[in-house]
Amino acid sequence: MPPSVEVVIVAYNRCDLTDSCLRHLRAQTIEHRVILIDNGSTDETSERVAADWPAVTLRRLPHNHGFAEACNRGVAAGSAEIVVLLNNDVDVRPDFLARLVAPLADDLGLGSVAALMLQPGERLIDSAGLAADAVLGGFPRLQGLDADQARRERPLLAGPAGTAAAYRRAAWEQVGGLDESIFAYMEDFDLTLRLRSAGWRSVVAADAVGVHLGSATHGHRSARQRRNGGFGRGYMLRRYGLISRDLQALRGRLEGWRAARHLPRRPRPPAEAIDSTIGFRDSLAMRRGVYGRRSA
C-alpha cells in the first residue's frame, strides 16, 4: 500500500497564486490531502479557498506568524506518512507528487526529497535542493543553470529547499520540524542540517518538476526579505558556532545572533551534507544568485 501524502501550503495574500497552485495540485496522478494555512492574509484568500476549494483543509491564522510556525501548524494538522511543503507561488506538473514521494517509499533511510524548481519560462533552474559551503552558507543548488543540468552531482546536495520538498513525517517529528525562531528564510536550510545530523539522507527527484515565481510574498531583494534573510543567517551562525565573512543584511544578522544567545549549540552536520569544494568566489556568487552564469 503506498504511503499517505499531505501537501501543506502557507499562503499570505496573492490569492491568485494560491488558486493556480491548487489547480495544478488537482491534476496530480496520486491521492493526497491538501492543508492550507492562511497566514494572516488581508485579501480574499480564505474566502476564495473556502468557496472554490471545499476539499482543502483550511486553517486561518489571525496574523502573520511567520513561515516556519505556519508550516509547523500545517504539518501538525495532518497525520500522513509523507508531508510535502509547497509554496503557493509554485505550479507543478501532473506527475509532480508521484515522482517526488517515490524515493521515500523505496528507501526507508531517506528523510527528505528535493524537487526541481524551474524559473518562469522553464529554461533555467530556480533550485534543485540546497547546497552548503564549509561555513554553512546555504544556497539554492544549481540556480541559474540550464534545466538540462538538473542531474549534475556538484555542488553536493545538503537537502531540499522548502519551496517544494517532501519529508518523512517520522524524520520531521524526530528533529522537531522547522525552528520557529526563524520568521522566514533559512528555516528550510536549518531543518536540512538537523535532519542530516540525525542520520537521515536526502536525494533530488529531478523528474519532480515545478515552476517557481519566487519572492511573491516579500518581494525580490526587498528590505523585508533582506532583513529576514539576515536574521536567519545570524541566528544560524550562533547556533552552529560560526563567524560570518559576509556583511550583507548586517542588521538582520545581529538580531538573529542575539536571538540565539541562550540556546544550545547544534552539532556540525556530517561531511556528506557539506560541499567543501565550494570556494569563496563561488560562495559569493551563489549568495548573489549569479552562480549559473559563472558555471555555465
C-alpha positions in Angstrom: 0.0 0.0 0.0 1.5 3.4 -1.0 2.3 5.8 1.8 -0.3 8.6 2.6 0.6 12.1 1.4 -0.3 15.5 2.6 0.6 18.8 1.0 1.0 21.8 3.3 0.7 25.2 1.7 1.2 28.5 3.5 -0.4 31.5 1.9 0.0 35.2 2.7 -2.1 37.2 0.3 -1.9 36.7 -3.5 -5.0 34.5 -3.7 -4.5 34.4 -7.5 -1.3 32.4 -7.0 -2.9 30.1 -4.4 -5.7 29.4 -6.9 -3.2 28.5 -9.6 -1.2 26.3 -7.2 -4.4 24.4 -6.2 -5.5 23.9 -9.8 -2.2 22.3 -10.6 -2.5 20.1 -7.5 -5.9 19.0 -8.5 -4.4 17.4 -11.7 -2.0 15.2 -9.7 -1.9 11.5 -10.5 -1.8 10.2 -6.9 -4.2 10.6 -4.0 -3.3 13.3 -1.5 -4.8 15.7 1.0 -4.1 19.5 0.9 -3.8 21.5 4.1 -3.7 25.3 3.5 -2.6 27.7 6.3 -3.8 31.3 5.6 -1.1 33.1 7.5 -3.0 36.3 8.3 -3.8 37.3 4.7 -5.5 40.7 4.2 -7.0 39.8 0.8 -9.7 37.3 0.0 -7.5 34.2 0.3 -9.6 32.4 3.0 -13.0 33.3 1.5 -12.0 32.1 -2.0 -10.4 28.9 -0.8 -13.4 28.1 1.3 -15.8 28.8 -1.6 -13.8 27.3 -4.5 -11.9 24.5 -2.9 -14.1 22.7 -0.3 -11.9 19.6 -0.3 -8.9 21.7 1.0 -8.4 21.7 4.8 -8.2 25.4 5.6 -6.8 26.9 8.8 -6.8 30.7 9.2 -4.3 32.5 11.5 -5.3 35.9 12.7 -2.0 37.5 11.8 1.3 36.6 10.1 3.0 34.1 12.4 6.0 33.6 10.1 6.6 30.9 7.6 8.2 28.4 9.9 5.4 28.4 12.5 2.7 28.3 9.9 4.3 25.3 8.3 4.6 23.5 11.6 0.9 24.2 12.3 0.0 22.8 8.9 2.1 19.6 9.4 0.6 19.2 12.9 -2.9 19.4 11.5 -2.3 16.2 9.5 -1.1 12.7 10.0 0.1 11.4 6.7 3.4 9.4 6.5 4.8 11.9 3.9 4.5 15.7 4.2 5.1 17.9 1.2 5.8 21.6 1.7 4.8 23.6 -1.3 4.9 27.4 -1.7 1.7 28.9 -3.1 3.7 30.6 -5.9 4.6 27.2 -7.5 2.8 25.5 -10.3 3.6 21.8 -10.6 3.4 19.2 -13.4 0.7 16.5 -13.1 3.2 13.8 -12.1 5.0 16.0 -9.6 3.8 14.4 -6.4 4.1 10.8 -7.7 7.7 11.4 -8.6 8.6 13.5 -5.5 7.4 10.9 -3.0 8.5 7.8 -4.8 12.1 7.7 -3.3 10.7 7.9 0.2 8.5 4.8 -0.4 11.5 2.9 -1.8 14.2 3.8 0.8 13.4 4.0 4.5 16.7 5.7 5.2 15.6 8.8 3.3 14.3 11.6 5.4 13.6 14.1 2.6 13.4 14.6 -1.1 14.2 17.8 -3.1 12.2 18.8 -6.2 13.4 20.5 -9.3 12.1 24.1 -9.4 12.4 26.0 -12.7 12.2 29.7 -13.2 9.3 31.1 -15.3 9.9 30.2 -18.9 11.2 26.7 -17.7 14.6 27.3 -19.3 16.7 27.9 -16.1 16.8 26.2 -12.8 15.5 28.0 -9.7 16.7 25.3 -7.3 17.5 21.6 -7.2 17.6 21.5 -3.4 20.1 23.3 -1.2 23.9 23.3 -1.1 26.1 24.2 1.8 29.7 25.5 1.8 32.3 25.0 4.5 31.0 27.9 6.7 27.4 26.7 6.4 26.3 29.2 3.9 23.1 27.8 2.3 22.3 28.3 -1.4 19.7 27.2 -3.9 21.5 24.4 -5.6 22.2 24.8 -9.4 20.3 28.1 -9.6 20.7 29.8 -12.9 21.9 26.8 -14.8 20.1 25.4 -17.8 17.3 23.0 -17.0 19.2 20.1 -18.6 21.9 20.4 -15.9 19.5 19.3 -13.2 21.2 15.9 -12.7 24.6 17.4 -12.0 26.2 16.0 -8.9 28.1 19.2 -7.8 27.6 21.1 -5.7 26.7 18.3 -3.2 23.1 18.2 -2.1 22.5 19.1 1.5 18.7 18.7 1.4 15.6 20.1 -0.1 14.5 23.7 -0.4 11.3 24.5 1.4 9.8 25.8 -1.8 8.9 22.3 -2.8 10.0 19.4 -0.6 8.9 16.0 0.7 9.6 14.9 4.2 9.1 11.6 6.0 6.9 12.5 9.0 9.0 10.3 11.3 12.1 12.3 10.4 10.3 15.7 10.7 9.0 14.8 14.1 12.3 13.4 15.3 14.0 16.7 14.8 11.1 18.9 15.8 10.1 20.4 12.4 11.1 23.9 11.5 12.7 26.3 14.0 10.0 28.9 14.8 12.6 31.4 16.0 13.3 32.0 12.3 10.4 34.0 10.8 11.3 33.3 7.2 14.3 32.4 5.1 16.9 29.8 6.0 14.5 27.8 8.1 14.5 25.1 5.5 18.3 25.0 5.4 18.5 24.7 9.2 16.0 21.8 9.1 18.1 20.2 6.4 21.2 20.3 8.6 19.4 18.9 11.6 18.0 16.1 9.6 21.4 15.2 8.3 22.9 15.4 11.8 20.2 13.0 12.9 21.3 10.5 10.3 18.6 11.0 7.6 19.7 11.1 4.0 18.3 13.2 1.2 18.1 12.9 -2.6 16.9 15.0 -5.6 13.9 13.9 -7.6 15.0 15.7 -10.8 11.8 14.5 -12.6 9.5 16.1 -10.0 9.2 19.5 -11.7 7.5 22.8 -10.8 7.8 26.4 -11.8 8.5 28.9 -9.0 7.6 32.5 -9.4 9.8 33.4 -6.4 9.6 36.0 -3.6 5.9 36.5 -4.2 5.3 37.3 -0.5 8.1 39.7 0.5 9.3 40.8 -3.0 12.7 40.0 -4.5 15.5 41.8 -2.6 13.0 43.9 -0.7 14.1 45.4 2.6 12.0 42.9 4.5 13.4 40.0 2.6 17.0 41.0 3.1 16.4 41.6 6.8 14.6 38.3 7.4 17.4 36.5 5.4 20.0 38.3 7.5 18.2 37.3 10.7 18.2 33.6 9.6 21.9 33.7 8.8 22.9 35.4 12.0 20.8 33.0 14.1 22.4 30.0 12.4 25.9 31.3 12.8 25.4 31.4 16.5 23.6 28.1 16.8 26.3 26.3 14.9 29.2 28.3 16.4 30.5 30.0 13.2 31.6 33.5 12.3 30.3 35.2 9.1 32.5 36.6 6.3 29.6 38.3 4.6 28.4 41.7 5.9 25.2 41.9 3.8 22.0 42.3 5.8 24.0 43.2 8.9 21.1 44.5 10.9 19.1 41.3 10.5 22.2 39.2 11.3 22.8 41.0 14.5 19.2 40.4 15.5 19.4 36.7 14.6 22.7 36.4 16.5 21.2 37.9 19.6 18.0 35.7 19.4 20.2 32.6 19.6 22.2 33.9 22.6 21.0 31.5 25.2 20.2 28.5 23.0 22.3 25.3 22.9 24.8 25.0 20.1 23.9 22.5 17.4 26.3 19.8 16.2 28.1 20.3 12.9 26.3 18.4 10.1 28.1 15.3 8.6 30.6 15.8 5.9 28.3 14.4 3.2 26.0 17.3 3.7 28.7 19.9 3.1 30.5 20.7 -0.2 34.0 21.7 1.0 35.0 22.3 -2.7 32.9 25.5 -2.9 35.4 28.2 -2.8 34.9 31.8 -1.5 34.3 33.2 -5.0 31.7 30.6 -5.8 30.1 31.0 -2.4 29.7 34.8 -3.1 28.3 34.1 -6.5 25.7 31.7 -5.0 24.7 34.3 -2.4 24.2 36.8 -5.3 22.3 34.3 -7.4 24.8 34.5 -10.3 26.5 31.1 -9.9 24.8 29.7 -13.0 26.2 32.5 -15.2 29.7 31.8 -13.8 29.4 28.0 -14.2 27.6 27.6 -17.5 
